[in-house]
Amino acid sequence: MPEHESLQALYPFLHGAHQDAERLDAALLESVRRKAQDSVDAKTRFFEESAPEVVRVAHAIADVYRRGGRLLAMGNGGSSCDAAHIAVEFLHPVTTGRPALTAVNLVADMAMLTAVGNDVGFNHIFVRQLVAQARRGDALIGVSTSGNSENLLAAFAKAKEMELLTIGLSGHDGGRMATSAALDHCLVVRSDSIHRVQETHVAIYHILWDLVHTLLADDRGGLGASATVAAGGTP
């Protein structure tokens, strides 16, 4: 499809003769409302279907931290930013009184990524780091909107071999991550829109972060985090 035709399909209000500013603004506002509602709907569908699995994943991550393990995160492109976001949430809690929890961002070292990608192959950029850094009992979380990223699948296979907890966040139908025996858990956002998938992924790992801290606070006899969740509050 020619570029101008694809743009017209996405934004029909930007095309056609004699479009005045008022009509354009009205169409843009409607587009904002529709996309915002689509984002809400995607999150609502996911959590209605998958909230119990989210809780199970939170328990599994909390168990990793109880045993002295760490969380490692990976992703490509926009999902690499999610991996970085996950790591910083655990390392630098924004809620006063919550302790830092060790997390490793596997996309942070550009020299490492380009060296392995150039010398060995892009599919090995996370595997090599797991071999060097991961320990039995750690957790690996990988984010992919398609669920088909070869380098994530290779890393999950290696992580399973090394006896790590393996967690995937994917979209659409879950891709190969959803059916891979190398993943202990795969949280699938069933949307055909990459943007809606990404937005829901952010909500998922923010909630996971909160639940993990709540579970660990209960271990310490802390009431603050539990009270926040019980009251339906936001940390």
Backbone bond lengths (Angstrom), bond angles and torsions (degrees), N, CA, C in turn:
res aa  C-N    CA-C-N  psi(-1)  N-CA   C-N-CA  omega(-1)  CA-C   N-CA-C  phi
1 M - - - 1.462 - - 1.534 109.04 -
2 P 1.359 118.88 129.03 1.466 120.45 177.79 1.516 111.07 -58.48
3 E 1.339 114.78 152.65 1.467 119.19 -174.57 1.515 111.84 -59.05
4 H 1.356 117.32 -41.02 1.463 118.80 -177.15 1.519 111.81 -66.33
5 E 1.351 116.95 -30.08 1.460 120.13 178.15 1.521 111.23 -73.17
6 S 1.348 116.98 -39.80 1.462 119.43 179.17 1.522 110.86 -66.13
7 L 1.327 117.22 -38.60 1.465 120.37 177.15 1.520 111.10 -65.72
8 Q 1.335 115.96 -37.17 1.458 119.31 179.23 1.524 111.18 -65.69
9 A 1.337 116.15 -36.27 1.465 119.55 178.64 1.523 111.12 -66.46
10 L 1.340 115.98 -37.85 1.465 120.23 -179.38 1.521 112.37 -76.46
11 Y 1.333 116.42 -39.32 1.460 121.62 -174.55 1.526 109.95 -132.10
12 P 1.333 117.87 70.21 1.463 120.34 -175.89 1.517 113.25 -61.60
13 F 1.322 117.47 -25.34 1.455 120.90 -177.46 1.523 112.62 -73.46
14 L 1.336 117.85 -9.77 1.462 120.55 178.71 1.518 111.73 -89.66
15 H 1.319 117.53 -2.28 1.456 121.25 -174.22 1.526 110.41 -123.18
16 G 1.305 115.72 159.01 1.451 121.05 -179.39 1.514 110.61 105.92
17 A 1.306 115.01 160.02 1.462 120.16 -174.41 1.524 111.11 -81.18
18 H 1.332 114.49 150.20 1.465 122.97 168.83 1.531 113.51 60.79
19 Q 1.321 116.07 39.41 1.468 118.99 174.55 1.525 108.26 -81.29
20 D 1.314 117.34 117.26 1.461 119.05 -179.87 1.527 110.30 -89.31
21 A 1.321 115.26 167.74 1.465 120.69 -173.87 1.523 111.96 -62.97
22 E 1.316 117.39 -37.41 1.465 120.29 -178.09 1.524 111.20 -65.75
23 R 1.319 117.04 -44.10 1.463 120.53 178.80 1.524 110.92 -65.82
24 L 1.335 115.24 -37.84 1.459 119.43 179.17 1.525 110.83 -63.14
25 D 1.333 116.72 -46.79 1.464 119.97 179.89 1.528 111.25 -62.86
26 A 1.319 116.85 -38.73 1.462 119.92 178.66 1.523 110.85 -63.45
27 A 1.328 115.72 -40.92 1.463 119.81 179.14 1.525 111.21 -67.64
28 L 1.328 116.14 -38.75 1.462 119.89 178.35 1.529 110.96 -65.06
29 L 1.322 116.64 -41.46 1.463 120.26 177.94 1.525 110.95 -62.27
30 E 1.316 116.84 -41.04 1.460 120.19 177.98 1.523 110.82 -64.15
31 S 1.340 116.24 -37.98 1.461 120.35 177.59 1.524 110.77 -63.62
32 V 1.327 117.16 -41.80 1.465 121.44 177.56 1.525 110.10 -60.73
33 R 1.323 116.79 -47.43 1.473 120.46 -179.07 1.523 111.23 -61.63
34 R 1.332 116.11 -43.07 1.464 119.76 -177.97 1.520 111.30 -65.08
35 K 1.335 116.36 -44.19 1.470 119.67 -179.44 1.526 110.97 -67.61
36 A 1.323 117.02 -38.78 1.466 119.81 177.77 1.526 110.42 -63.31
37 Q 1.332 116.69 -42.23 1.462 119.73 178.86 1.520 111.30 -67.43
38 D 1.343 116.78 -38.16 1.467 120.17 176.34 1.526 110.84 -59.63
39 S 1.341 115.86 -39.31 1.461 120.45 179.54 1.528 110.79 -66.03
40 V 1.325 116.42 -43.86 1.469 120.64 176.99 1.526 110.34 -61.42
41 D 1.331 116.36 -44.40 1.468 120.50 -178.02 1.524 111.51 -63.03
42 A 1.341 116.79 -40.46 1.469 120.15 179.88 1.523 110.82 -62.68
43 K 1.318 116.76 -43.54 1.469 120.35 178.80 1.522 110.98 -66.05
44 T 1.328 116.20 -43.54 1.465 119.75 -179.07 1.524 111.08 -60.77
45 R 1.338 116.76 -46.25 1.467 120.03 179.38 1.518 111.19 -60.17
46 F 1.339 115.69 -45.03 1.460 118.67 -177.88 1.519 111.36 -61.22
47 F 1.323 117.28 -51.01 1.464 119.37 -174.23 1.526 112.02 -72.15
48 E 1.323 118.16 -28.90 1.464 119.26 174.28 1.525 110.87 -64.13
49 E 1.337 116.09 -37.57 1.461 120.54 -177.29 1.527 112.88 -86.42
50 S 1.333 117.10 -33.86 1.467 119.97 -165.05 1.518 115.43 -120.23
51 A 1.332 118.60 6.47 1.470 119.79 -179.67 1.526 112.91 -54.69
52 P 1.347 120.02 -42.09 1.473 118.46 178.73 1.526 113.01 -60.77
53 E 1.335 116.89 -36.51 1.467 119.23 178.35 1.524 110.83 -69.93
54 V 1.325 117.84 -35.71 1.465 121.06 175.52 1.529 109.83 -59.63
55 V 1.313 117.14 -43.51 1.472 121.03 178.31 1.523 110.44 -63.18
56 R 1.333 117.13 -41.53 1.470 119.87 178.27 1.522 111.18 -62.37
57 V 1.329 117.00 -40.91 1.467 120.35 178.03 1.523 110.24 -63.97
58 A 1.325 117.59 -42.09 1.468 121.01 178.49 1.527 110.83 -59.92
59 H 1.323 117.24 -44.24 1.468 120.49 176.93 1.529 110.70 -60.09
60 A 1.334 116.64 -41.98 1.465 120.13 -178.06 1.528 111.31 -65.34
61 I 1.340 117.10 -41.80 1.469 120.10 178.53 1.527 110.20 -66.98
62 A 1.320 117.06 -42.30 1.468 119.97 177.97 1.524 110.65 -59.23
63 D 1.326 117.26 -39.81 1.467 120.48 177.64 1.525 111.37 -62.83
64 V 1.332 116.89 -37.68 1.467 120.56 176.74 1.525 110.04 -59.63
65 Y 1.326 116.96 -47.14 1.465 120.02 179.91 1.532 111.83 -66.64
66 R 1.306 117.51 -36.37 1.469 120.05 177.71 1.524 111.47 -59.80
67 R 1.321 116.34 -34.32 1.467 120.75 -177.99 1.528 112.46 -89.56
68 G 1.325 116.82 7.68 1.457 120.02 177.62 1.513 114.26 86.80
69 G 1.328 117.41 13.11 1.460 121.05 179.37 1.515 112.42 -83.20
70 R 1.327 114.88 179.40 1.461 121.85 -177.91 1.522 108.95 -129.67
71 L 1.331 115.52 164.93 1.459 122.32 175.60 1.521 108.77 -107.70
72 L 1.329 117.11 126.90 1.457 122.73 175.71 1.521 108.10 -112.00
73 A 1.336 117.06 141.14 1.467 120.82 -174.43 1.520 110.78 -129.58
74 M 1.346 115.69 144.11 1.468 120.69 -178.07 1.528 110.20 -147.99
75 G 1.332 115.19 157.99 1.460 122.31 176.96 1.513 109.54 178.99
76 N 1.319 116.73 168.02 1.463 122.74 178.87 1.528 110.41 -116.61
77 G 1.328 116.42 149.07 1.457 119.79 174.95 1.512 112.05 58.30
78 G 1.346 116.12 -130.22 1.458 119.73 177.96 1.512 112.22 -59.44
79 S 1.325 116.46 -32.48 1.467 120.19 179.09 1.524 112.05 -71.43
80 S 1.343 117.77 -19.96 1.462 119.27 173.31 1.527 109.85 -67.66
81 C 1.341 115.98 -32.01 1.464 119.70 175.28 1.523 110.44 -68.05
82 D 1.337 116.66 -35.37 1.465 119.61 174.58 1.526 110.84 -64.06
83 A 1.330 116.95 -40.79 1.469 120.18 177.84 1.526 110.54 -59.99
84 A 1.338 115.98 -43.84 1.463 119.92 177.86 1.525 110.79 -63.39
85 H 1.322 116.25 -40.97 1.469 121.72 -179.56 1.528 110.57 -63.33
86 I 1.326 116.59 -43.82 1.468 120.40 177.95 1.525 110.52 -58.28
87 A 1.335 115.84 -47.93 1.465 119.90 -177.48 1.524 111.65 -61.63
88 V 1.324 117.31 -43.90 1.464 119.01 -176.93 1.525 111.11 -70.52
89 E 1.329 118.33 -31.59 1.469 119.99 177.09 1.528 110.80 -60.13
90 F 1.331 116.24 -42.70 1.466 119.66 -178.36 1.530 111.66 -77.42
91 L 1.331 116.84 -37.47 1.464 120.14 -178.51 1.524 112.76 -74.12
92 H 1.326 116.49 -33.11 1.468 120.69 -174.64 1.526 109.26 -132.54
93 P 1.338 118.15 76.82 1.467 120.96 -177.63 1.524 111.26 -60.06
94 V 1.323 115.64 135.03 1.465 119.35 -178.97 1.524 111.74 -83.65
95 T 1.323 117.59 -11.49 1.461 121.49 -179.25 1.524 110.05 -94.04
96 T 1.310 116.54 124.72 1.459 121.77 -179.24 1.526 110.95 -57.78
97 G 1.330 114.94 132.89 1.452 120.57 176.64 1.511 114.60 95.77
98 R 1.319 117.02 -11.51 1.461 118.75 177.71 1.524 109.59 -89.25
99 P 1.328 117.87 133.30 1.463 120.15 -176.29 1.525 112.17 -76.53
100 A 1.320 115.40 154.63 1.464 120.32 172.57 1.522 109.04 -69.95
101 L 1.321 115.93 138.35 1.461 122.31 177.57 1.524 108.22 -118.66
102 T 1.314 116.35 133.40 1.460 120.49 -173.58 1.520 111.38 -63.12
103 A 1.326 115.91 126.42 1.461 122.49 177.24 1.521 108.56 -143.16
104 V 1.315 116.60 143.57 1.465 122.52 -175.99 1.520 108.88 -119.85
105 N 1.327 116.16 123.94 1.461 122.38 177.08 1.526 108.56 -90.59
106 L 1.320 117.74 107.20 1.466 121.54 -175.47 1.523 113.52 -77.66
107 V 1.327 117.91 -1.04 1.467 119.77 176.66 1.525 111.76 -105.19
108 A 1.329 117.65 7.93 1.464 120.73 -171.88 1.522 113.80 -78.98
109 D 1.330 117.70 -31.44 1.465 121.50 -171.42 1.524 110.15 -94.12
110 M 1.329 116.16 96.75 1.459 120.62 -176.52 1.521 112.27 -64.85
111 A 1.326 117.31 -36.03 1.463 119.92 178.45 1.526 110.44 -62.72
112 M 1.320 116.44 -43.01 1.463 120.77 178.54 1.525 111.20 -63.90
113 L 1.330 116.47 -47.25 1.464 120.26 -177.67 1.524 111.57 -60.96
114 T 1.325 116.45 -44.44 1.463 119.03 -177.44 1.522 111.73 -74.94
115 A 1.328 117.41 -32.77 1.467 119.77 177.76 1.525 110.84 -64.91
116 V 1.326 116.34 -50.36 1.468 119.64 -179.54 1.522 110.22 -66.90
117 G 1.335 116.85 -42.01 1.459 119.91 179.19 1.510 112.50 -60.61
118 N 1.325 116.92 -39.34 1.462 121.57 -178.88 1.523 112.37 -77.14
119 D 1.329 116.73 -43.14 1.465 120.60 -171.93 1.526 113.48 -86.38
120 V 1.316 117.10 -32.58 1.467 120.60 -174.19 1.522 111.64 -116.88
121 G 1.326 116.16 -45.86 1.455 120.98 -179.20 1.513 110.98 142.17
122 F 1.328 115.74 147.83 1.463 120.97 -175.21 1.522 112.11 -61.87
123 N 1.305 117.83 -29.90 1.468 120.55 -179.31 1.521 113.03 -66.54
124 H 1.346 116.80 -11.28 1.466 120.69 -176.37 1.529 113.23 -104.86
125 I 1.343 118.28 2.53 1.471 118.98 -171.13 1.528 112.86 -64.16
126 F 1.303 118.06 -28.61 1.468 120.27 177.53 1.524 111.73 -95.46
127 V 1.322 116.77 -33.55 1.470 120.44 178.95 1.519 110.76 -58.02
128 R 1.338 117.27 -47.69 1.468 120.61 -178.12 1.522 111.27 -60.08
129 Q 1.324 116.78 -39.04 1.466 119.59 179.92 1.531 111.53 -69.97
130 L 1.322 116.74 -35.80 1.465 119.08 176.64 1.518 111.24 -63.39
131 V 1.325 116.15 -43.54 1.464 120.53 -179.99 1.527 110.14 -58.01
132 A 1.335 116.47 -39.99 1.464 120.71 -176.59 1.528 113.32 -81.78
133 Q 1.333 117.11 -33.76 1.467 119.36 -168.52 1.524 115.70 -113.34
134 A 1.316 117.89 -31.69 1.467 119.82 -172.45 1.519 111.64 -76.21
135 R 1.329 114.79 151.72 1.459 121.64 177.08 1.525 109.24 -127.61
136 R 1.293 115.72 152.37 1.456 120.15 174.38 1.531 109.75 -52.46
137 G 1.326 116.17 131.64 1.455 120.20 -179.43 1.509 114.37 96.55
138 D 1.345 118.17 -8.35 1.461 120.78 172.81 1.532 109.33 -73.62
139 A 1.326 116.03 174.38 1.465 121.83 175.45 1.519 109.06 -123.03
140 L 1.322 116.18 141.51 1.463 122.28 176.61 1.519 108.46 -119.84
141 I 1.338 116.10 125.45 1.459 120.85 175.42 1.522 108.54 -117.03
142 G 1.322 116.53 130.81 1.454 121.88 -179.80 1.513 110.74 -125.30
143 V 1.342 115.83 137.62 1.464 121.69 -176.30 1.522 109.43 -115.24
144 S 1.326 116.60 126.17 1.467 122.31 179.11 1.517 108.51 -149.87
145 T 1.327 118.02 122.37 1.463 119.63 -178.58 1.521 111.88 -67.52
146 S 1.322 117.36 -27.17 1.469 120.70 179.49 1.520 112.58 -92.35
147 G 1.330 116.54 -28.64 1.457 121.03 -173.40 1.512 113.48 78.90
148 N 1.334 116.79 10.80 1.467 120.68 -174.92 1.526 114.02 -120.73
149 S 1.311 118.25 13.96 1.468 120.62 -177.57 1.525 110.23 -67.25
150 E 1.322 115.92 119.33 1.466 120.69 -174.21 1.525 112.11 -61.67
151 N 1.344 116.41 -40.09 1.466 117.78 -177.22 1.529 112.05 -70.61
152 L 1.333 117.27 -29.43 1.463 119.47 174.25 1.521 111.07 -71.23
153 L 1.324 116.96 -42.98 1.465 120.64 179.41 1.526 110.81 -61.52
154 A 1.338 116.55 -40.61 1.468 120.15 177.79 1.524 110.62 -64.59
155 A 1.329 116.45 -40.39 1.466 120.23 179.87 1.527 111.30 -67.85
156 F 1.318 117.08 -39.61 1.467 119.35 177.21 1.532 110.97 -62.37
157 A 1.334 116.38 -40.50 1.471 119.58 178.60 1.526 110.82 -62.12
158 K 1.334 116.57 -43.61 1.467 120.57 177.97 1.529 110.32 -65.44
159 A 1.329 116.71 -42.12 1.467 120.44 -179.70 1.525 111.13 -61.99
160 K 1.314 116.71 -40.51 1.464 119.90 178.39 1.522 110.49 -63.56
161 E 1.333 115.48 -40.85 1.470 120.86 177.38 1.521 110.98 -61.34
162 M 1.351 116.43 -34.65 1.458 121.82 -179.04 1.533 112.81 -87.27
163 E 1.326 117.02 2.88 1.471 123.80 177.76 1.523 112.82 66.68
164 L 1.317 115.52 45.60 1.459 122.23 170.96 1.526 109.08 -95.38
165 L 1.326 116.56 154.14 1.454 121.57 166.84 1.525 107.49 -72.04
166 T 1.326 118.24 132.97 1.469 121.28 -176.04 1.523 110.55 -121.21
167 I 1.340 115.02 128.90 1.466 121.84 -174.96 1.521 108.85 -133.78
168 G 1.312 117.04 129.70 1.454 121.61 177.08 1.515 111.99 -116.98
169 L 1.331 115.77 144.82 1.459 123.17 168.11 1.518 106.42 -116.78
170 S 1.325 117.56 120.28 1.461 120.33 -177.61 1.520 110.18 -135.71
171 G 1.342 116.00 -177.65 1.456 121.32 -179.50 1.512 111.57 -137.09
172 H 1.335 115.71 -172.81 1.469 122.12 -179.71 1.536 109.67 57.08
173 D 1.345 117.74 -120.27 1.469 119.78 178.17 1.525 112.15 -97.19
174 G 1.322 116.64 8.34 1.463 121.38 -179.66 1.503 113.94 94.91
175 G 1.347 116.78 -18.03 1.455 120.46 179.58 1.518 112.16 59.85
176 R 1.320 115.09 -156.21 1.464 120.88 -178.33 1.527 112.21 -70.95
177 M 1.330 116.47 -24.46 1.459 119.18 177.39 1.523 111.40 -61.13
178 A 1.329 116.69 -36.24 1.464 120.55 -175.77 1.521 112.66 -68.37
179 T 1.327 116.85 -24.14 1.471 120.38 -177.60 1.521 113.00 -110.51
180 S 1.323 117.00 0.31 1.461 120.58 -176.94 1.529 111.37 -75.43
181 A 1.322 115.58 132.91 1.465 120.61 176.56 1.524 111.74 -70.81
182 A 1.334 117.17 -11.09 1.461 121.05 -179.18 1.525 112.62 -79.25
183 L 1.334 117.65 -11.83 1.462 120.51 -179.43 1.523 110.73 -103.16
184 D 1.325 115.45 129.74 1.462 120.38 174.27 1.523 111.43 -76.22
185 H 1.327 115.91 -34.74 1.465 121.78 -179.44 1.525 108.53 -142.29
186 C 1.333 117.20 139.90 1.460 121.29 172.98 1.525 108.39 -137.56
187 L 1.319 115.66 115.70 1.460 122.51 -179.93 1.523 108.05 -95.13
188 V 1.323 116.72 113.41 1.464 122.24 -171.49 1.525 110.25 -108.60
189 V 1.332 116.49 122.71 1.462 122.31 173.73 1.524 107.11 -92.92
190 R 1.310 116.83 107.57 1.462 120.87 -171.39 1.526 110.74 -86.02
191 S 1.335 114.09 78.89 1.463 122.02 177.53 1.521 108.24 -139.46
192 D 1.331 116.22 147.05 1.460 120.61 177.27 1.524 112.08 -87.22
193 S 1.321 117.29 -4.95 1.463 121.49 179.62 1.524 110.02 -95.38
194 I 1.324 116.43 118.77 1.463 119.78 178.26 1.527 110.69 -58.96
195 H 1.329 117.02 -39.13 1.464 119.77 -179.33 1.523 111.31 -62.50
196 R 1.329 117.23 -44.10 1.467 119.97 -179.87 1.524 110.72 -66.79
197 V 1.331 116.65 -36.54 1.466 120.21 176.42 1.524 110.06 -62.14
198 Q 1.344 116.59 -48.04 1.460 120.25 -178.54 1.523 111.58 -61.79
199 E 1.331 116.30 -42.25 1.468 119.75 -179.71 1.529 111.18 -63.62
200 T 1.316 116.35 -37.74 1.463 119.61 178.86 1.520 111.14 -72.05
201 H 1.332 117.36 -35.44 1.463 120.07 175.83 1.526 110.69 -57.38
202 V 1.325 116.93 -42.53 1.472 119.66 179.27 1.529 110.18 -59.60
203 A 1.325 116.66 -45.25 1.470 119.76 178.65 1.527 111.17 -61.61
204 I 1.334 116.94 -39.54 1.467 120.58 -178.72 1.518 110.85 -61.67
205 Y 1.348 117.18 -50.87 1.467 116.14 -174.45 1.514 112.77 -76.47
206 H 1.328 118.62 -23.26 1.464 118.90 170.61 1.530 110.60 -65.24
207 I 1.319 116.59 -42.90 1.467 120.41 179.13 1.525 110.89 -68.00
208 L 1.325 117.36 -41.24 1.469 119.98 176.06 1.522 110.72 -57.38
209 W 1.319 116.34 -45.89 1.471 121.39 178.96 1.526 110.27 -56.08
210 D 1.328 116.15 -46.65 1.458 120.23 -178.31 1.526 111.13 -65.16
211 L 1.329 117.23 -43.19 1.462 120.53 -179.16 1.525 111.75 -65.25
212 V 1.321 116.80 -41.06 1.470 120.04 179.49 1.520 110.00 -61.41
213 H 1.326 117.19 -45.83 1.465 119.81 178.39 1.526 111.27 -63.05
214 T 1.318 117.25 -37.74 1.460 120.71 178.30 1.524 110.81 -61.87
215 L 1.327 116.29 -45.98 1.467 120.61 179.99 1.524 111.60 -63.61
216 L 1.330 117.07 -41.57 1.463 120.24 -179.64 1.525 111.16 -71.73
217 A 1.332 117.19 -33.20 1.467 120.12 176.41 1.520 110.53 -65.51
218 D 1.320 117.02 -36.90 1.464 119.99 176.48 1.525 110.93 -61.94
219 D 1.341 116.49 -37.15 1.467 119.98 177.17 1.524 111.18 -60.98
220 R 1.338 115.73 -36.78 1.462 120.54 -177.31 1.526 111.99 -85.94
221 G 1.335 116.23 -3.85 1.458 119.79 -176.96 1.508 112.42 81.55
222 G 1.354 115.95 14.30 1.458 119.41 179.25 1.510 111.20 -77.01
223 L 1.336 116.67 143.53 1.456 121.22 -177.93 1.519 112.51 -107.00
224 G 1.327 116.27 -19.95 1.460 118.60 -171.72 1.508 113.50 -61.25
225 A 1.342 116.04 -49.69 1.458 118.77 -176.59 1.514 110.93 -67.23
226 S 1.340 116.96 -41.82 1.457 119.95 -179.19 1.520 110.72 -64.11
227 A 1.319 115.65 -39.64 1.458 119.11 -179.38 1.519 110.77 -63.88
228 T 1.340 116.39 -36.48 1.457 120.27 178.97 1.516 110.72 -59.96
229 V 1.340 116.66 -47.74 1.454 121.20 -178.45 1.520 110.96 -68.71
230 A 1.330 116.65 -43.93 1.460 120.12 -177.44 1.519 111.65 -61.21
231 A 1.327 115.81 -33.14 1.455 119.83 -179.34 1.514 112.26 -85.37
232 G 1.332 116.72 -1.62 1.453 120.06 -178.60 1.507 112.48 75.34
233 G 1.322 116.96 19.59 1.452 120.62 -176.46 1.503 113.02 -84.81
234 T 1.324 114.92 173.38 1.456 122.49 177.90 1.514 108.53 -109.03
235 P 1.344 118.10 132.59 1.460 119.10 -178.93 1.509 111.36 -66.81
